[in-house]
Amino acid sequence: MFVKRLISAIVIIAVFLCFILFSHLPWVLSIGVALLSACAVFEALKSTKYFEGRSLMVCGIILSVVMPFLARISIGHMLAAAYVFCLVIFFVNIIFFKTFNFKHVCVVATISTIISFFFSIIVPLREMEHGLYYLFLVFISAWMTDCGAYIVGSLFGRHKLCPLISPKKTVEGAIGGVIFAVIGVFICTLCFRLIDVADYKYYVVLPMAIGASVISQMGDLIASIIKRTFNIKDFGNVIPGHGGVFDRFDSLIFVAPYIFIIFNIISPV
């Protein structure tokens, strides 16, 4: 399992780096985010299993595809899409009440809106000044947290973090995830200080990394709650050793909006 996870991680990182090189080109980032977002929404909605028919799932997938392209225009357009989406699925609920009850609609609305909206924040984040740096911070914060939690938890984990939600997660692993994230962000910032010749402030960036790591782990636990609720192990199996797209990007989905908000309030330069 470890070898599979390692190989998959290397491939994902390689694809990510190649993709980032072209993220400045129009629509490239939106297309990539749309594909990942659609896969994540499909996996998450499919995992719920209990509703009949496909109309609600189709609505959620359409939102996930459209949202990253609207993100290039403005946050307002994204909010408008989320609003129209909610109107549509509640209209479906009214017309097909015997098939889709309020519980069905709430599950689809929550999963589709959160994944598509939060994931699509990556697009306007990239277009901000120093956007490439912010984009790296999102991925490094999330993935270094995962890496640190897995390594430290495997070696030193003794105290369970949330045994009812995710039995394998430990307090030691959570602390290790924070430490790894801070180290990763520090190294990333050091490199960008040399490349950008910009004076990124460590006293702003490093506390941000701690918060990003905590939120990353919360995102992972939220995904675990969904899996526990619907009694599944993974959301998919497209990534060997990691599960589905949502399994791999669940924490990142929550980190991207956090970094977007932080750096719209406080400048790291």
C-alpha positions in Angstrom: 0.0 0.0 0.0 2.8 2.4 0.9 4.5 1.8 -2.5 1.2 2.4 -4.3 0.7 5.6 -2.4 4.2 6.8 -3.1 4.1 6.1 -6.8 0.7 7.7 -7.1 1.9 10.8 -5.2 4.9 11.2 -7.4 2.7 11.0 -10.6 0.2 13.5 -9.1 3.0 15.9 -8.2 4.6 15.6 -11.7 1.2 16.2 -13.4 0.6 19.1 -11.0 3.9 20.8 -11.8 3.5 20.4 -15.5 0.0 21.8 -15.2 1.1 24.8 -13.2 3.6 25.8 -15.9 0.7 26.4 -18.2 -1.7 27.8 -15.6 -1.1 31.4 -16.8 -2.7 30.5 -20.2 -6.4 31.5 -20.6 -8.8 28.7 -19.5 -6.2 26.1 -18.8 -6.7 26.3 -15.0 -10.5 26.4 -15.4 -10.5 23.3 -17.5 -8.3 21.4 -15.1 -10.3 22.5 -12.1 -13.6 21.7 -13.9 -12.5 18.1 -14.6 -11.3 17.5 -11.0 -14.4 19.2 -9.5 -16.8 17.2 -11.7 -15.1 13.9 -10.7 -15.2 14.8 -7.0 -18.8 15.8 -7.1 -19.7 12.7 -9.0 -17.9 10.5 -6.6 -19.3 12.2 -3.5 -22.9 12.1 -4.8 -22.6 8.5 -6.0 -21.4 7.5 -2.5 -24.8 8.6 -1.0 -26.5 5.8 -3.0 -29.9 6.2 -1.5 -31.6 8.5 -4.0 -33.2 7.2 -7.1 -32.8 8.7 -10.6 -30.0 10.9 -12.0 -31.5 14.4 -12.4 -30.1 15.7 -9.1 -26.7 14.3 -9.7 -26.7 15.8 -13.2 -27.5 19.2 -11.8 -24.6 18.9 -9.4 -22.1 17.9 -12.0 -23.2 20.7 -14.4 -22.6 23.2 -11.6 -19.1 21.7 -10.9 -18.2 22.1 -14.6 -19.6 25.6 -15.0 -18.3 27.1 -11.8 -14.5 27.2 -12.6 -15.2 29.1 -15.8 -17.4 31.7 -14.0 -14.6 32.0 -11.5 -12.5 33.7 -14.2 -15.2 36.5 -14.4 -16.0 37.2 -10.7 -17.0 35.8 -7.4 -20.4 37.4 -8.0 -21.0 35.2 -11.1 -20.1 32.1 -8.9 -22.7 33.1 -6.3 -25.2 33.6 -9.1 -24.6 30.1 -10.4 -24.9 28.6 -6.9 -28.2 30.6 -6.4 -29.6 29.3 -9.7 -28.5 25.8 -8.9 -30.4 25.8 -5.6 -33.5 27.1 -7.3 -33.3 24.4 -9.9 -32.9 21.5 -7.5 -35.6 22.8 -5.2 -37.9 23.1 -8.3 -37.0 19.5 -9.1 -37.9 18.6 -5.5 -41.3 20.3 -5.9 -42.1 18.5 -9.2 -40.8 15.1 -8.1 -41.5 15.2 -4.4 -42.4 11.5 -4.2 -39.0 10.6 -5.7 -36.7 13.3 -4.1 -37.5 14.4 -0.5 -35.9 17.3 1.3 -33.1 15.1 2.6 -32.1 14.2 -1.0 -32.0 17.9 -2.0 -30.0 18.9 1.0 -27.3 16.3 0.4 -27.0 17.3 -3.3 -27.1 21.0 -2.5 -24.4 20.8 0.2 -22.0 18.5 -1.6 -22.3 20.1 -5.0 -22.1 23.7 -3.8 -19.2 23.2 -1.4 -17.0 21.2 -3.7 -17.6 23.2 -6.9 -17.5 26.6 -5.2 -14.6 26.0 -2.9 -12.5 24.2 -5.5 -13.1 26.9 -8.1 -11.6 29.5 -5.8 -8.3 28.2 -7.1 -8.9 30.1 -10.4 -9.3 33.7 -9.0 -6.5 32.9 -6.5 -4.1 32.2 -9.4 -5.1 35.5 -11.0 -4.3 37.6 -8.0 -0.9 39.4 -7.7 1.6 36.7 -6.6 -1.1 34.2 -7.6 1.4 31.5 -8.6 2.9 31.6 -5.1 -0.5 31.4 -3.5 -1.4 28.4 -5.7 1.7 26.6 -4.5 0.8 27.4 -0.9 -2.6 25.7 -1.3 -1.1 22.5 -2.6 1.9 22.4 -0.3 -0.1 23.2 2.8 -2.6 20.4 2.0 -0.3 17.8 0.7 2.5 18.3 3.3 -0.1 18.1 6.0 -1.3 14.7 4.6 2.3 13.5 4.3 3.4 14.6 7.8 0.2 13.2 9.4 0.7 9.9 7.6 4.5 9.5 8.4 4.4 10.8 12.0 1.2 9.0 12.8 2.5 5.7 11.5 5.7 6.0 13.5 4.7 7.7 16.7 0.9 7.7 16.8 -0.5 6.6 20.1 -3.5 8.8 21.0 -6.6 8.7 18.8 -7.7 12.0 17.3 -11.3 11.3 16.3 -11.8 7.5 16.7 -15.5 7.5 15.8 -14.8 9.4 12.5 -11.4 8.2 11.5 -9.9 5.5 13.7 -6.4 5.7 12.2 -5.8 9.4 12.8 -3.8 10.3 15.8 -3.0 13.4 17.8 0.7 12.9 17.1 -0.1 12.6 13.4 -2.1 15.8 13.4 0.8 17.7 15.1 3.2 16.2 12.6 1.0 17.4 9.8 1.2 20.9 11.1 4.9 20.8 11.4 5.4 19.4 7.9 3.1 22.1 6.5 5.0 24.9 8.2 8.3 23.5 6.9 6.9 23.1 3.4 5.5 26.6 3.3 8.8 28.0 4.7 10.8 26.3 1.9 8.3 27.4 -0.7 8.4 31.0 0.5 12.2 30.9 0.6 12.3 29.8 -3.0 9.8 32.4 -4.2 11.7 35.2 -2.3 14.6 34.3 -4.7 12.5 33.8 -7.8 10.1 36.8 -7.4 12.6 39.0 -5.6 9.6 39.8 -3.4 10.0 40.3 0.4 7.4 37.7 1.5 6.8 38.2 5.3 7.4 35.0 7.3 5.5 36.4 10.2 2.4 36.4 8.0 3.0 33.3 5.9 4.0 30.8 8.7 1.0 31.4 11.0 -1.2 31.1 7.9 0.4 27.7 7.3 -0.6 26.5 10.7 -4.2 27.5 10.1 -4.1 26.0 6.6 -2.9 22.7 8.1 -5.6 22.6 10.7 -8.3 23.4 8.1 -6.7 20.7 5.8 -7.2 18.1 8.5 -10.7 19.3 9.1 -11.5 18.9 5.4 -10.2 15.3 5.6 -12.4 14.6 8.6 -15.4 16.1 6.9 -14.9 13.7 4.0 -14.5 10.9 6.5 -17.9 11.8 8.0 -19.5 11.5 4.6 -17.9 8.1 4.2 -19.0 7.0 7.6 -22.5 8.2 7.1 -22.9 6.2 3.9 -20.7 3.3 4.9 -18.1 3.4 2.2 -14.3 3.0 2.4 -13.2 5.3 -0.4 -15.0 7.6 -2.8 -13.4 5.9 -5.8 -10.4 3.9 -7.0 -9.0 6.0 -9.8 -5.8 6.8 -7.9 -4.1 3.7 -6.6 -3.4 3.8 -2.9 -5.4 7.0 -2.4 -8.9 6.1 -3.6 -10.9 8.6 -5.7 -10.3 12.2 -6.7 -12.3 13.5 -3.7 -10.2 11.3 -1.4 -7.1 13.0 -2.7 -8.4 16.6 -2.9 -10.8 16.7 0.0 -8.5 18.8 2.2 -7.4 21.1 -0.6 -11.0 22.1 -1.3 -11.2 23.7 2.1 -7.6 25.2 2.1 -8.1 27.2 -1.1 -10.8 29.5 0.2 -8.9 30.0 3.4 -5.8 31.2 1.7 -7.8 33.3 -0.7 -9.5 35.1 2.2 -6.4 35.5 4.2 -4.4 37.1 1.4 -7.3 39.4 0.4 -7.2 40.8 3.9 -3.5 40.6 4.8 -0.7 41.0 2.2 2.3 38.7 2.6 4.6 41.2 0.9 
